[in-house]
């Protein structure tokens, strides 16, 4: 009896830990690893007793046990990474705009991500994270995690075949959202570059290169002040389809009422 309980607890912990370590908000780099582990343990204590009435997993040896642990971790990590990939669409948009506007020279080290990143991309990521949190995306992700235990019981060793396809679809949606969010600023920067090129041909004595840095920076901030709401709206509008894509890949029903 005790062995079965320990096996169930370990399998549930592997799946919950996979999501907690990768999902935004839960697995943010700014959150200490000990806090994330304690959160995973607390969630496991809440979930495991509910699953105790099910059929216990049969373990024939250490090799099978570790294989099942790996499968559980993959399911949880894919759910968390799927959400993270979608949120990072705004990061991609900020990075593209920064490089196009010449703002990438203001790159600083981001301790949370562990890499050097433009300030605008970090701002866009934090903005997307706030919108995701305010619209209840964290609750929807947690509900999806709970539903995976019904679709894929712990210890079943079943990783859905549609998981890779779902991740690829989510990556495509993420890039599409990044292009939509960055399109207004990129269009304005393209027109500004063409205009400065014409001015440079008309007035060769004018240093267009030096002038372009200031013009592009001011134009970028002006366009973002106007179009940032549109980018946020596009991101919020795509949260439900993105979560539905990931939940379908994990063969779990999407609970749209969580997004409120």
N, C-alpha and C positions, 0 to 999 in steps of 0.2 A: 504493500500500500504506500509506504513512504517513498519507495523507489519510483513508483508511478507518478506520485505527486512531484518529486524532484525533477523527473524527466519532463513533465508537462510544464513546470515552472521555467525550466531552462529553455525549452523550445519557444514558449511565449516571450520570454525575455529577449531571445535572439531576434524575433520579429519586431518587437517593440523597440529594442535598442537600435536596430537597423534604421528605423524611421526617425527616432529621436536624434540620432547622430548626424542625419543628413538633411532633414526637413528645415526650412527657414523658421525662424523664431525659436523652435525647439532646439535645433542644432546649430545655432549661430556661433561663429567663431569667438565672439565676445563672451559667450557663456562658458564658464570653466567646465572641464571634462567631468569633474566630480559631481557637479550639479546635474549634468545630463545623465550620468549613470544613476544618480539617486532618483531622478525623474522616471527613468526607464524602470527601475526596480519598483517604485511606487505604483506606476501604471500596471506593471505585471501582477502585483499583489491584488489589484482591483479586477483584472481581467481573468486571471487563472482560475479562481473559484467558480466563475460562471461556466467555464469549459470542462469542469471536472466530471460532469455527468456524461460526457461523450465517451466514445470508444477510445481506450488508451492506446498510444502508439506502441508498436512492437519493435523492440530494439534487439537485433541479433548479435551486435558486437560494437566495439568502439568505433570502427570504421563507418558503420551505418549511422551511428549516433552523430558523429561529426559531419557526415554528409547531410543529415537532416538539419543540423544546426546551420550549415551553410545555406541550405535552401530557404530556411526561415529568415535568415539575415538578408538574403537577396530580395525576398518579397517585401520586407520592410524598407530596405534601402531604396528599392525601385520606386516605391510610393513617395518617399521623402525626396529623392532626387528628381522625380517627375515634377513635383511642386517647385523645387529649387530651380530647375531648368526654366520653367515658365516665368518665375519671378525675375530671373537674370535677363529676361528679354529687355527690360528697361535699362539694365546695366550695359547691354550691347548698344542700345540706342544712345546712351550717354557717351560711350566710348567713341562711336562713329562720329557723333557731332563734335566731340572734343578734338579729334584728329582733323576733321574738316575745317574747324574754326581756328586751329592753331592753339587751342587751349591745353593741348597735351603737354606743353612745356611746364605746366603747373602740376605735374604728377608728383604725388607724395606716397610714402609708404603707408599702406593700409594694414594695421596690425590684425584686424579681424579676418581679412582675406589672406594675409601673409604674403602680399605682393605689392608692387608699385602700380597705382591706378590713378587715372584722372579724377579730379574732385567732382566733376559733373557726373561721371558714371557712378560714383559712390552716392551722390545725392539722389540720382534716379533710382538706385537700388533701395535706398532707405525709404524713398517715397512709395515705391511699389510695395515694400514690406508693410508700411503703415496702412495702405489701402487694402492689402490682402487681410490684414488683421482686423481692420474696422468692418469689413464686409463679412466677417465670420469664416474666412478661409481656413483658419487653424481648426475651427470646430468641424468643418467639412472634412478636412484631412484626417482628424481623429476619428470621425464617424466612418470614413472609408477604411481606416485601419481595423476598427472593430468588425466591419462587415467582411473583411478578408478572412477572419477566423471562421465565419459561417461558410464562405465559398471554398476556402482552402483550410481544412482543419489542421491544427498543429500535428506535426509528425506524419502527415500524408505524403510528404516528399514531392508534392506536385507543384511545379513551377509552370504557369500558363504559357502555352506556345505563343500566344498573342502579345506577350510582354515586350518583346523586342520591337514588334511592329508598333505597339502603343507608344513606346519611348521615341521611336523615329517620327511618328506623327506629332508628338508633343514638341520635339525639336523643330520641326517644320513650322508649327504654329508659333513657337517662340520667335523664330527668325522673322516670320511674317509680321508679328506684333512689333518687333524692333524696327522694322522698316517703316511701318505706319507711324510709330512714335517719333522717329527721326526725320520723316519726310518733310514737314514744314520747314525745319531749320536747314536741312540740306538744300531744299529748293531755293530758299532765300540766299544761302551762301553761294550757290551756283550762279544766281543772277548777279550777286555782288561781284563775284570773280570776273564774270563777263564784262560787267560795267567798268571795273577797274582796269581790265585789259584794254578796253576801248580808250579809256582816259590815258593809259600809259602810251598807247600808240599816238594819241593826239598831242600829248605833252611829254615828250621823252625826258625832259629835265626833272620831272616829278618822280620821286622814289616811291614807286607803287608797292614795292615789297614791304617797306617800313609802314606805309600808310595802310596796307592791307591787314596787318595784325590788329591794329586798333579798330578798323571798320568791321572786320569779321567778328571780333569779340563783342563790340557793342550791338551789332546786328543779331548775333546769336542770343544774347541776353534779352533783347527786345522781342525776338520771335518766341523765345521760351516763355516770356511773361504773358504772351497772348495765347500760345498754343499748348502750354503745359496742361491746362485743363482738358484739352482734347486728348492728349496722350494718356492722361490718367483715366479718362472715360473709356478709351479704347482698351486699356488694361483691365479695368473693372468689368467691362462687357465680355471679356474673353476668359474670365476666371472660371465660370461655370462650364463652358465647353472644354477647357483644359482639364479640369478635374473629372469631367465625364469621360474624356478620352483615357485618362489614367485608370479610372475605376473600371471601365469596360475591359481594359487590358488585363486587369486583375480579376475580372469576372465578378465584380461586386456592384450592386445597385447604387446609382447616384442619388443622394438625398439632397435635392436642390433647396429644400426649405432651410438648410443650415446657413445659406448665404443670405443673411438679412442684417 
